[in-house]
Amino acid sequence: MAASTIAISALAVSATSAGVSAYGSYASAKAQNEANERYQQRGAEATAQAVQVGTQQVQAQAQLQKAKRLNESHMLVSRLRVAAGEMGVGMGGSYGALVRQADYDTEMNRRIIDRNAEMQIARIRSGGTAQLAQLAGGLRQNPILAAFASGLQGAAAGLQIGTGVQSLFPAGAAAGASEKLAAGLLPTESAWTAGIGIA
C-alpha cells in the first residue's frame, strides 16, 4: 500500500508541476503579446505622425522654391521691359523671345520642383510603410501552445521527481519497513515526536 501511495504522490507532483508550468507559460505569452501590441500601436502612431510632418515639410519647401523661382522670373521680365523701354523698342523680337524663355524656364522649374517633392514624399511614405511592416512583424506567441508545451515539460519534470522518489522507496522496502516496525526494530511515530516535544 505504501508503494501505491508513493506512485500516487509522484503523479500528483507531476500533475502539479505540469499545471504550474502551463499556467506560467500561458500568462507570460499573453502578457508578452499585449506588450507587443502596445509597442506596435505606439510605433504606428509615431510613424504616421513622422510621415505627416515629413510630407508637410517637403510640400512647404516646394512651395517656397516655386515662389522663389517665380519671383526671379518676374524680376528678369521686369529688367527686360526696362531695358527695352530705355532702348525705345517694344517687347517683340529679341526681348519677346527672352520673356518667353523666362516663362518657359519658370514653368520647367515648377515641374521639376513638383516632381522632386513627389519623389521625396514617396520616399518618406515608403519608409513609413516599411517601418509599419517591421512593427507588424513582431513576434507573437500562441498562449495555448506555449501552455501546452510548458505543461508537457512540467509533467516530464514531475515524473522524473516521482521516479526518483520511488527509487528511494522501492515496493519491497516498504513491506520490510512494516515488518521491522512490527518487530520493534524501527522507532514508532510516538518515539519520533516525543523527542521534539509532541505527545
C-alpha positions as YAML, in Angstrom:
chain: A
units: angstrom
residues:
- id: 1
  name: MET
  ca: [0.00, 0.00, 0.00]
- id: 2
  name: ALA
  ca: [2.88, 2.35, 0.66]
- id: 3
  name: ALA
  ca: [4.20, 1.84, -2.87]
- id: 4
  name: SER
  ca: [0.87, 2.89, -4.37]
- id: 5
  name: THR
  ca: [0.86, 5.97, -2.12]
- id: 6
  name: ILE
  ca: [4.31, 6.89, -3.43]
- id: 7
  name: ALA
  ca: [3.16, 6.32, -7.02]
- id: 8
  name: ILE
  ca: [0.08, 8.49, -6.47]
- id: 9
  name: SER
  ca: [2.24, 11.16, -4.86]
- id: 10
  name: ALA
  ca: [4.61, 11.03, -7.84]
- id: 11
  name: LEU
  ca: [1.68, 11.51, -10.22]
- id: 12
  name: ALA
  ca: [0.39, 14.38, -8.08]
- id: 13
  name: VAL
  ca: [3.82, 16.06, -8.22]
- id: 14
  name: SER
  ca: [3.87, 15.55, -11.99]
- id: 15
  name: ALA
  ca: [0.37, 17.00, -12.46]
- id: 16
  name: THR
  ca: [1.10, 19.95, -10.18]
- id: 17
  name: SER
  ca: [4.36, 20.69, -11.96]
- id: 18
  name: ALA
  ca: [2.62, 20.48, -15.34]
- id: 19
  name: GLY
  ca: [-0.19, 22.79, -14.21]
- id: 20
  name: VAL
  ca: [2.12, 25.39, -12.72]
- id: 21
  name: SER
  ca: [4.38, 25.36, -15.79]
- id: 22
  name: ALA
  ca: [1.44, 25.57, -18.19]
- id: 23
  name: TYR
  ca: [-0.20, 28.45, -16.37]
- id: 24
  name: GLY
  ca: [3.08, 30.36, -16.08]
- id: 25
  name: SER
  ca: [3.79, 30.00, -19.80]
- id: 26
  name: TYR
  ca: [0.24, 30.96, -20.76]
- id: 27
  name: ALA
  ca: [0.33, 34.09, -18.61]
- id: 28
  name: SER
  ca: [3.80, 35.02, -19.86]
- id: 29
  name: ALA
  ca: [2.87, 34.59, -23.55]
- id: 30
  name: LYS
  ca: [-0.33, 36.58, -23.09]
- id: 31
  name: ALA
  ca: [1.49, 39.42, -21.31]
- id: 32
  name: GLN
  ca: [4.21, 39.46, -23.99]
- id: 33
  name: ASN
  ca: [1.61, 39.65, -26.76]
- id: 34
  name: GLU
  ca: [-0.16, 42.55, -25.02]
- id: 35
  name: ALA
  ca: [3.14, 44.40, -24.59]
- id: 36
  name: ASN
  ca: [3.97, 43.81, -28.28]
- id: 37
  name: GLU
  ca: [0.57, 45.17, -29.33]
- id: 38
  name: ARG
  ca: [1.05, 48.34, -27.24]
- id: 39
  name: TYR
  ca: [4.54, 48.80, -28.72]
- id: 40
  name: GLN
  ca: [3.21, 48.30, -32.25]
- id: 41
  name: GLN
  ca: [0.37, 50.77, -31.69]
- id: 42
  name: ARG
  ca: [2.69, 53.46, -30.31]
- id: 43
  name: GLY
  ca: [5.16, 52.81, -33.12]
- id: 44
  name: ALA
  ca: [2.42, 53.04, -35.75]
- id: 45
  name: GLU
  ca: [1.18, 56.34, -34.32]
- id: 46
  name: ALA
  ca: [4.70, 57.78, -34.21]
- id: 47
  name: THR
  ca: [5.40, 56.59, -37.77]
- id: 48
  name: ALA
  ca: [2.17, 58.10, -39.09]
- id: 49
  name: GLN
  ca: [2.98, 61.39, -37.41]
- id: 50
  name: ALA
  ca: [6.53, 61.38, -38.79]
- id: 51
  name: VAL
  ca: [5.22, 60.71, -42.31]
- id: 52
  name: GLN
  ca: [2.70, 63.53, -41.99]
- id: 53
  name: VAL
  ca: [5.27, 66.02, -40.68]
- id: 54
  name: GLY
  ca: [7.83, 65.00, -43.31]
- id: 55
  name: THR
  ca: [5.26, 65.36, -46.09]
- id: 56
  name: GLN
  ca: [4.21, 68.80, -44.87]
- id: 57
  name: GLN
  ca: [7.83, 69.94, -44.70]
- id: 58
  name: VAL
  ca: [8.55, 68.78, -48.26]
- id: 59
  name: GLN
  ca: [5.39, 70.47, -49.55]
- id: 60
  name: ALA
  ca: [6.21, 73.73, -47.76]
- id: 61
  name: GLN
  ca: [9.76, 73.66, -49.11]
- id: 62
  name: ALA
  ca: [8.47, 73.02, -52.65]
- id: 63
  name: GLN
  ca: [6.04, 75.95, -52.39]
- id: 64
  name: LEU
  ca: [8.84, 78.20, -51.18]
- id: 65
  name: GLN
  ca: [11.14, 77.16, -54.05]
- id: 66
  name: LYS
  ca: [8.39, 77.71, -56.63]
- id: 67
  name: ALA
  ca: [7.62, 81.15, -55.20]
- id: 68
  name: LYS
  ca: [11.34, 82.00, -55.31]
- id: 69
  name: ARG
  ca: [11.66, 80.88, -58.96]
- id: 70
  name: LEU
  ca: [8.52, 82.81, -59.93]
- id: 71
  name: ASN
  ca: [9.86, 85.92, -58.20]
- id: 72
  name: GLU
  ca: [13.18, 85.56, -60.06]
- id: 73
  name: SER
  ca: [11.28, 85.24, -63.36]
- id: 74
  name: HIS
  ca: [9.23, 88.36, -62.63]
- id: 75
  name: MET
  ca: [12.40, 90.29, -61.79]
- id: 76
  name: LEU
  ca: [14.03, 89.15, -65.07]
- id: 77
  name: VAL
  ca: [10.98, 90.13, -67.14]
- id: 78
  name: SER
  ca: [10.87, 93.49, -65.37]
- id: 79
  name: ARG
  ca: [14.54, 94.14, -66.20]
- id: 80
  name: LEU
  ca: [13.88, 93.19, -69.84]
- id: 81
  name: ARG
  ca: [10.97, 95.64, -70.02]
- id: 82
  name: VAL
  ca: [13.07, 98.40, -68.50]
- id: 83
  name: ALA
  ca: [15.91, 97.67, -70.93]
- id: 84
  name: ALA
  ca: [13.50, 97.58, -73.89]
- id: 85
  name: GLY
  ca: [11.91, 100.85, -72.75]
- id: 86
  name: GLU
  ca: [15.29, 102.55, -72.37]
- id: 87
  name: MET
  ca: [16.24, 101.47, -75.87]
- id: 88
  name: GLY
  ca: [12.92, 102.66, -77.26]
- id: 89
  name: VAL
  ca: [11.92, 99.29, -78.64]
- id: 90
  name: GLY
  ca: [8.84, 97.20, -77.85]
- id: 91
  name: MET
  ca: [8.78, 93.78, -76.25]
- id: 92
  name: GLY
  ca: [8.69, 91.99, -79.60]
- id: 93
  name: GLY
  ca: [11.67, 90.48, -81.36]
- id: 94
  name: SER
  ca: [14.65, 89.52, -79.20]
- id: 95
  name: TYR
  ca: [13.14, 90.90, -75.99]
- id: 96
  name: GLY
  ca: [9.92, 88.95, -76.58]
- id: 97
  name: ALA
  ca: [11.93, 85.77, -77.13]
- id: 98
  name: LEU
  ca: [13.80, 86.37, -73.83]
- id: 99
  name: VAL
  ca: [10.50, 86.87, -71.99]
- id: 100
  name: ARG
  ca: [9.06, 83.66, -73.47]
- id: 101
  name: GLN
  ca: [12.25, 81.81, -72.48]
- id: 102
  name: ALA
  ca: [11.97, 83.15, -68.92]
- id: 103
  name: ASP
  ca: [8.32, 81.96, -68.76]
- id: 104
  name: TYR
  ca: [9.33, 78.55, -70.14]
- id: 105
  name: ASP
  ca: [12.19, 78.24, -67.62]
- id: 106
  name: THR
  ca: [9.85, 79.20, -64.78]
- id: 107
  name: GLU
  ca: [7.34, 76.53, -65.83]
- id: 108
  name: MET
  ca: [10.09, 73.90, -66.18]
- id: 109
  name: ASN
  ca: [11.45, 74.80, -62.74]
- id: 110
  name: ARG
  ca: [7.94, 74.46, -61.28]
- id: 111
  name: ARG
  ca: [7.53, 70.99, -62.79]
- id: 112
  name: ILE
  ca: [10.97, 69.88, -61.60]
- id: 113
  name: ILE
  ca: [10.27, 71.15, -58.10]
- id: 114
  name: ASP
  ca: [6.87, 69.39, -58.06]
- id: 115
  name: ARG
  ca: [8.40, 66.13, -59.31]
- id: 116
  name: ASN
  ca: [11.22, 66.26, -56.75]
- id: 117
  name: ALA
  ca: [8.69, 66.91, -53.99]
- id: 118
  name: GLU
  ca: [6.57, 63.95, -55.16]
- id: 119
  name: MET
  ca: [9.62, 61.68, -55.09]
- id: 120
  name: GLN
  ca: [10.65, 62.87, -51.62]
- id: 121
  name: ILE
  ca: [7.11, 62.34, -50.31]
- id: 122
  name: ALA
  ca: [7.00, 58.88, -51.89]
- id: 123
  name: ARG
  ca: [10.33, 58.04, -50.21]
- id: 124
  name: ILE
  ca: [9.01, 59.27, -46.84]
- id: 125
  name: ARG
  ca: [5.82, 57.23, -47.21]
- id: 126
  name: SER
  ca: [7.75, 54.17, -48.35]
- id: 127
  name: GLY
  ca: [9.98, 54.43, -45.29]
- id: 128
  name: GLY
  ca: [6.91, 54.77, -43.09]
- id: 129
  name: THR
  ca: [5.30, 51.73, -44.72]
- id: 130
  name: ALA
  ca: [8.49, 49.72, -44.22]
- id: 131
  name: GLN
  ca: [8.62, 50.75, -40.58]
- id: 132
  name: LEU
  ca: [4.97, 49.78, -40.07]
- id: 133
  name: ALA
  ca: [5.65, 46.40, -41.69]
- id: 134
  name: GLN
  ca: [8.60, 45.89, -39.39]
- id: 135
  name: LEU
  ca: [6.44, 46.75, -36.37]
- id: 136
  name: ALA
  ca: [3.68, 44.40, -37.51]
- id: 137
  name: GLY
  ca: [6.18, 41.59, -37.95]
- id: 138
  name: GLY
  ca: [6.87, 41.45, -34.21]
- id: 139
  name: LEU
  ca: [6.94, 38.07, -32.56]
- id: 140
  name: ARG
  ca: [3.56, 36.85, -31.43]
- id: 141
  name: GLN
  ca: [3.13, 33.75, -29.29]
- id: 142
  name: ASN
  ca: [0.12, 31.49, -29.10]
- id: 143
  name: PRO
  ca: [-0.61, 31.31, -25.35]
- id: 144
  name: ILE
  ca: [-2.40, 27.95, -25.66]
- id: 145
  name: LEU
  ca: [0.52, 26.30, -27.45]
- id: 146
  name: ALA
  ca: [3.00, 27.85, -25.03]
- id: 147
  name: ALA
  ca: [0.97, 26.49, -22.09]
- id: 148
  name: PHE
  ca: [0.72, 23.04, -23.67]
- id: 149
  name: ALA
  ca: [4.44, 22.78, -24.40]
- id: 150
  name: SER
  ca: [5.36, 24.03, -20.96]
- id: 151
  name: GLY
  ca: [2.83, 21.70, -19.36]
- id: 152
  name: LEU
  ca: [4.47, 18.75, -21.07]
- id: 153
  name: GLN
  ca: [7.87, 19.85, -19.82]
- id: 154
  name: GLY
  ca: [6.47, 20.30, -16.31]
- id: 155
  name: ALA
  ca: [4.87, 16.86, -16.42]
- id: 156
  name: ALA
  ca: [8.14, 15.30, -17.54]
- id: 157
  name: ALA
  ca: [9.99, 17.05, -14.72]
- id: 158
  name: GLY
  ca: [7.34, 15.95, -12.22]
- id: 159
  name: LEU
  ca: [7.56, 12.34, -13.41]
- id: 160
  name: GLN
  ca: [11.32, 12.44, -13.01]
- id: 161
  name: ILE
  ca: [10.89, 13.67, -9.44]
- id: 162
  name: GLY
  ca: [8.30, 10.95, -8.78]
- id: 163
  name: THR
  ca: [10.52, 8.27, -10.28]
- id: 164
  name: GLY
  ca: [13.40, 9.47, -8.12]
- id: 165
  name: VAL
  ca: [11.23, 9.29, -5.01]
- id: 166
  name: GLN
  ca: [10.04, 5.79, -5.95]
- id: 167
  name: SER
  ca: [13.63, 4.64, -6.40]
- id: 168
  name: LEU
  ca: [14.34, 5.76, -2.83]
- id: 169
  name: PHE
  ca: [11.42, 3.69, -1.52]
- id: 170
  name: PRO
  ca: [11.08, 0.51, -3.60]
- id: 171
  name: ALA
  ca: [7.98, -1.67, -3.07]
- id: 172
  name: GLY
  ca: [9.87, -4.39, -1.14]
- id: 173
  name: ALA
  ca: [11.47, -1.82, 1.15]
- id: 174
  name: ALA
  ca: [8.05, -0.57, 2.28]
- id: 175
  name: ALA
  ca: [7.00, -4.11, 3.23]
- id: 176
  name: GLY
  ca: [10.31, -4.68, 5.02]
- id: 177
  name: ALA
  ca: [9.84, -1.46, 6.96]
- id: 178
  name: SER
  ca: [6.42, -2.63, 8.17]
- id: 179
  name: GLU
  ca: [7.93, -5.91, 9.42]
- id: 180
  name: LYS
  ca: [10.79, -4.08, 11.17]
- id: 181
  name: LEU
  ca: [8.33, -1.67, 12.78]
- id: 182
  name: ALA
  ca: [6.24, -4.61, 13.99]
- id: 183
  name: ALA
  ca: [9.37, -6.29, 15.32]
- id: 184
  name: GLY
  ca: [10.32, -3.13, 17.18]
- id: 185
  name: LEU
  ca: [13.49, -2.57, 15.16]
- id: 186
  name: LEU
  ca: [12.30, 0.85, 13.94]
- id: 187
  name: PRO
  ca: [11.13, 3.62, 16.22]
- id: 188
  name: THR
  ca: [7.40, 4.26, 16.33]
- id: 189
  name: GLU
  ca: [5.86, 7.61, 15.41]
- id: 190
  name: SER
  ca: [5.37, 8.48, 19.05]
- id: 191
  name: ALA
  ca: [9.07, 7.88, 19.66]
- id: 192
  name: TRP
  ca: [9.93, 10.29, 16.81]
- id: 193
  name: THR
  ca: [7.65, 13.00, 18.04]
- id: 194
  name: ALA
  ca: [8.44, 12.63, 21.74]
- id: 195
  name: GLY
  ca: [11.96, 13.88, 21.19]
- id: 196
  name: ILE
  ca: [10.65, 17.19, 19.83]
- id: 197
  name: GLY
  ca: [8.02, 17.70, 22.48]
- id: 198
  name: ILE
  ca: [4.95, 16.41, 20.64]
- id: 199
  name: ALA
  ca: [2.87, 13.86, 22.52]
...
